[in-house]
Amino acid sequence: MEAPKPQIVEEVADHIKKEVLTSLPARIDQLSSENVEALRSKLHILHYYCLQKGIDSDVISKLEAILETSLGFWDLLEDNAKTLLDLKETYKMRWLDLGSGVLTELEEIISGEESVRDVIVNSIAIMLAWKADTVWVDMAKGDRRSVSKNHVVKMRDELWRFISDASQNGGDVTLEKATDIDEKMNLLLQSMIADDMPVAVHVVLLSQIYILLLRLNIGQILMTLQTKEA
């Protein structure tokens, strides 16, 4: 198939910036399965268009991966719709304090990828202040719900997929290092669903990582498209 014209590549990149990125939830009150479903519709349209126009296979594969990631995100929000409704109606609609600290475990997980590590370290400082916040402490006292382990397994798969995609041909990985990555990832995920946190915090934290993974994968698509424009 003939390579797509530069204006088509530019059109796809512009559409991603204006339509896809802006559809990602940015606040607690935007966390809903309906909003993620709308995002997935835009991704399906974009995927179909790229297929028809002969856009690079790397972009197609990444869009398919993003669709799968967004489905996991949809499942999480759909299964916890009542929790999110309670959170929106009862408490201020705000994220956890992004300046509270850094999940250094995640930095170590991807220590072989400098640029990706920097993005995640700067983007995922979302967890450590909750214990000092009476909102979350009070919620935890009466909250006996839990996030399905299925969502944690899905998140683990998503993190592994992103790490694997970002690390292809990335150097001297050993089985010992891969095992260490897996152990750190398990610690990270288990800390995010600890029993002393209310389920609302579990959902918000997992949502934050889903959003981060979506943004990072979309960013990789834009970088690929930029090389095609050059």
WOSUL-V627456 format. One record per pair of residues at least 12 apart in sequence whose C-alpha atoms are under 6 Angstrom apart, sorted by the first residue. I is the first residue (numbers start at 1). GAP is how many residues later the second one is. Records with the same first field share a line. If there is no record, write none. Layout:
I: GAP + GAP
//
This chain:
4: 50
6: 223
23: 16
28: 65 + 66
29: 64
32: 45
33: 41 + 44 + 45
36: 38
59: 162
83: 117
96: 30
98: 27 + 28
100: 28 + 29
101: 24 + 27
102: 23
103: 22
109: 72
139: 59
140: 57 + 58
143: 55
146: 53
//
